[in-house]
Amino acid sequence: MKIRNIRLGYWIIALNNAFFWYAPWLLFVYRFIDIRQATILQLAGMVTRILSEIPTGAFSDLVGKRRTLIIALLLSATGEILMSFSTNFTQFILVYIVIALGQSFYSGTIDAFMYDSLVEKKEENKYPSVLSRSNVFLSVSTAIATISGGFLFQFWGGLPFLLTGMAKLLGVLFTLFVTEPKVDTIIFSLKNFVAQTGKGFTNLFNAKFIKLTLLLLLLGSFSTVAYEILDDVAVVDWGYNAIGIGILFTTALVISIPSGFLYEYMVKRIKLEFLIILGVLFLVLNYIFSLWTNVYVWTFLFLIRWFYSPIKKSAIMDSLNRNSSSDIRATTISTYELLSRLPFAFLGIPIGSILKDYGIKFFSVGFSALLLVLLFAGLIINAYHSSRRDVL
């Protein structure tokens, strides 16, 4: 891909996702707080993202993707550097809010930036290929940072956070060299900002997109719970230490690299809807047998799920971008991100209590069973309405 923005975008993605703290973060906070407080900590970040997700998406569409990415990386870097020196629950909460604000500015913006850069050159048909390469950059950088972070944690618990913040500062330098895509530019004003925040909802729930939106939200909401707390608690519960967690997640990321290239091939042959359904089924498979399996089987299923993860993520972003015009693309993606996080925001404290009182394995079975029931219920309802329309 010879488009300058795209090449720089790959490196911005890599640096933003160089999470050295990815493996040991829960072990780090466990030194100062318990699992219930850790869940509240994740919840504080989640609520911040929910409150800021749509406004930051609208901000990106109106003010520009380049400026928004700079703000995003600076906020995240500040939070992660401060996190490395934090030692109590109150400090963790404040730092998580700063990091979450940075993530809100970043989410949606980077995807819209990449897609709009293609639209500007009239090469949007190459987006599946760009998604595949983006996933490879993301997986490789996260894998390298994850395995490194597990070892660095042994020297000083805050070091993985400090290095992650520094990587994002380097990402700011790359962002300074990109140019703003000149598509569907809207002059910023308070009136336009207010109007923009409502367009994401309207676009997601229009008649042509509603079925896919509901499926995306089902996968997104349950994946949020798995990503925010379930995966991290599970690996600790299964007995992995900081180095073991680093090796496990690095292995997962490395084996997911080939599947990043598979998306471009699969999307030409398989409907987006089915690719998303497969994402739901792999998540269910990973956790539904937790009470009756052992660490080896669980780890194997975990790795299978991660192998498919880039395909799932690409299918979600492809669906949202295909169904959004450039002027509301970041807003639509941010709206989706917000809605997919709402269930965890409302249920985060009860989830933390269940995890503490009954354990991760008990919760995992109920979590997976509920996801499976909702998936099949939605498919049956859709099939019923489709058959009625055919008859009429």
Secondary structure, DSSP 8 states (H G I E B T S, - for coil): ---HHHHHHHHHHHHHT--TTTTTHHHHHHTTS-HHHHHHHHHHHHHHHHHHHHHHHHHHHHH-HHHHHHHHHHHHHHHHHHHTT--SHHHHHHHHHHHHHHHHHHTTHHHHHHHHHHHHTT-GGGHHHHHHHHHHHHHHHHHHHHHHHHHHTTT-TTHHHHHHHHHHHHHHHHHTT-----SS-----HHHHHHHHHHHHHHHTSTTTHHHHHHHHHHHHHHHHIIIIIHHHHHHHTT--HHHHHHHHHHHHHHHHHHHHHHHHHTTTS-HHHHHHHHHHHHHHHHTTTTT--HHHHHHHHHHHHHHHHHHHHHHHHHHHHTS-GGGHHHHHHHHHHHHHHHHHHHHHHHHHHHHHH-HHHHHHHHHHHHHHHHHHHHHHHHHHHHHHHH-
